[in-house]
Amino acid sequence: MSSTFTVPMRLNTRQTTSNDGTISADTTGASVITQQATFTAAANSTIVIPAGSIIHFIQAYVNDTATSRTLSLTVNGVTSSIGAISTTALGVAAAAFTADAATANLLANVGAYDCTVTLGAEASSAGVLSVMYTGRNQDGTITPYGSGYTNN
C-alpha cells in the first residue's frame, strides 16, 4: 500500500493544550523523506527531489567496490559539484561534501526548481544511492498552500 501527498507535509498538533478546539501554533516542522536508486558499473545514478528541499544526508550502500564517485546537483540546467562518495569498501558510505558556502547553501535549499542529485559513473562499483531530505515549498518554507480546506 502506498500514499501520495504533496510537500510540504507538516507535522503539528491539532489542538492547543487547552483542548478547546483551537488549532495550535505551527511549531513542529515537516516530514523527512528518502529516495533510493540503484547504481551500477560505468553508469550515473540520479534522483530528482522537489524544489525548496533541504538535503540532510546522501549515502551509498556499496555491494561492489572500486574507487569513488562524484556527487553533483543540477537545478534549472546548472550543475554544481558538491563532493564525492568513496566506494572503496563494502557497506554504507556517507557523502563527503565540498567544504564551501556554495555547497552549504545549495544543500540548505536546492532552490526554486526541482533538483537532480547525480552520483557520477565510475568503472565498477555498484549498490544503492539514498538521499534524505525534507520536501518544502519552492521558497524553503513549510507553509501549506492550495488545499482549500480549513481545520475548523
JODAJO-V957728 format. One record per residue. PSI is psi in degrees with one decimal (* if undefined). Layout:
psi
PSI
PSI
//
This chain:
psi
140.3
161.2
146.9
136.3
162.9
151.1
151.2
143.2
105.9
149.4
118.1
165.9
153.8
-40.2
163.3
171.3
-15.4
-15.4
37.7
11.0
-10.0
152.4
138.6
164.9
151.6
94.3
0.2
-28.2
-160.3
166.7
143.2
137.5
149.0
149.8
148.6
152.2
141.7
153.4
143.0
169.3
136.7
25.9
144.6
156.5
133.9
150.2
134.2
127.6
156.3
152.4
146.4
-4.4
153.2
127.0
122.1
-40.2
140.9
131.0
164.0
137.3
101.0
121.9
1.8
121.6
162.0
-119.5
-93.4
163.6
141.3
154.9
136.6
158.0
134.7
120.3
122.3
42.8
-3.3
122.2
131.2
128.4
130.5
-1.1
-150.9
163.2
125.3
131.3
31.6
-12.3
149.2
148.6
-154.2
124.9
125.8
151.8
141.7
103.2
147.7
132.5
80.8
164.4
-37.3
-43.6
-45.0
-42.8
-39.6
-39.5
-33.5
-27.1
110.4
-11.2
-171.1
0.5
154.9
152.0
132.1
119.7
123.8
126.4
114.1
159.0
149.3
166.0
-54.3
0.2
157.5
158.9
-146.8
128.6
136.8
131.7
125.6
127.9
166.4
121.0
126.0
179.3
165.0
-32.3
5.4
0.7
168.1
19.2
127.8
153.9
156.5
-0.1
-30.9
3.1
156.4
168.8
30.4
*
//
